[in-house]
Amino acid sequence: MYLWLFAFVPALLFVHFVSLKKIERKAIMFANYKAMEQVFGTKILSKNYPLLILRVLILIFLIFAVSGTVFIYEGIVTDFDFALAIDASASMLAQDYQPNRLSAAKDAAEMFIDTLPEGTKVGILSFSGTGFVNQELTDSKYDVRAAIDNVDIMIAGGTAIGEAIVSSTDMLLQGKKKKAIVLLTDGENNIGISIDEALSYTKRFGVAVDTIAVGTEEGAVIGNTTFYVGVDTETLERIANETHGRFFWASNEQELSDAFRAIAIGTDQPISLDLTSYLMVIALLLFLAELVLVNTKYRTIP
């Protein structure tokens, strides 16, 4: 609707030329006006075309600014803010990954952060029998990588997957984009909030949960002890399906990296840039230029 203001452009042109005619009629009242023109060989009264152009441009930029003009271009983007929930229970020390599950998970998570487009916000949460926020939602890749490095095995026993989902959802509520949780675990929910309660809560806010199951069916070794870990793939797949996320079972380092890469890959999508502030600044600069010219080169002496 604001584009209808362009109707004022012809009005501005009309006022400009009518004003020039009025000024010229006043000038003719001076007896030596025509003589001065003959001496100088040119018109003494300027048509002020530069001023006219500046004023028209100022009006155009102001109209585009109030109209909410945006510039749209194609770019690689991700629509999501991410909360990365990493299982830090004792079973993550199992050595079916090198050097162990937790270290491999941290390496893959850092690769995931490096792959994300600039400006993507990520939060880090580690969990065992309880959850711990290592890093609130931020777009600083440096801070996120540092938080991942600081994830370590937690003393509290158990695997509180439900609590990790709820805490990750709360973290994502700070963001403005679509929300996604990347949940990495090698166990099953055996303490704290039930999976049903967690799903009911996170679905209320439209949060997608991508789940990554870590571990092999054969089990693994922790120290000198053979440690068999049951990965509840059925529940993890259910979590992903009910929240419109994706389920991955990574039985080795390469599959773990591939899972993170699949989640991180952005797509070519239209990106919009609001030009309002830029147009207002340009209009202001042109107005200042016009003000200088009016009071110097194109100053009208009564």
SULHU-V704737 format. One line per field, one symbol per residue. ss: DSSP state (@ for helix, = for strand, . for the rest). psi: psi as a letter, one per 20 degrees, with the letter a starting at -180 (. if undefined). A space follows every 10 residues. Layout:
# SULHU-V704737
ss=???
psi=???
This chain:
# SULHU-V704737
ss=.@@@@@@@@@ @@@@@@@@@@ @@@@@@@@.. ..@@@@@@@@ ........@@ @@@@@@@@@@ @@@@@@...= =======..= =======..@ @@@....... @@@@@@@@@@ @@@@@..... .======... ========.. @@@@@@@@@. .......... @@@@@@@@@@ @@.....=== =====..... ....@@@@@@ @@@@...=== ====.....= ==..===... ..@@@@@@@@ @@....==== ..@@@@@@@@ @@@@..==== ====.@@@@@ @@@@@@@@@@ @@@@...... ..
psi=hhiiiiiigh hggghghghg gghhhhhhhp hjghghhhgi krphoqikhg gggghggggg hhghgiilpq pprprorpiq qqpooppkrh iiiqkiqphr ggghggghhh hgghhqqqip pqqppqqdir qpohprpqjo hghghhhghi prpqhprrom gghhgghhgh giihriaqpp poopqjbqoj qbprhggggh ghhhjkpqop popprqhiar pocjppoppo omhgghhggg gijkaqpqoo irhghgghgh hhhhprroqp ppopjghghg ggggghgggh gghhjehkpp p.
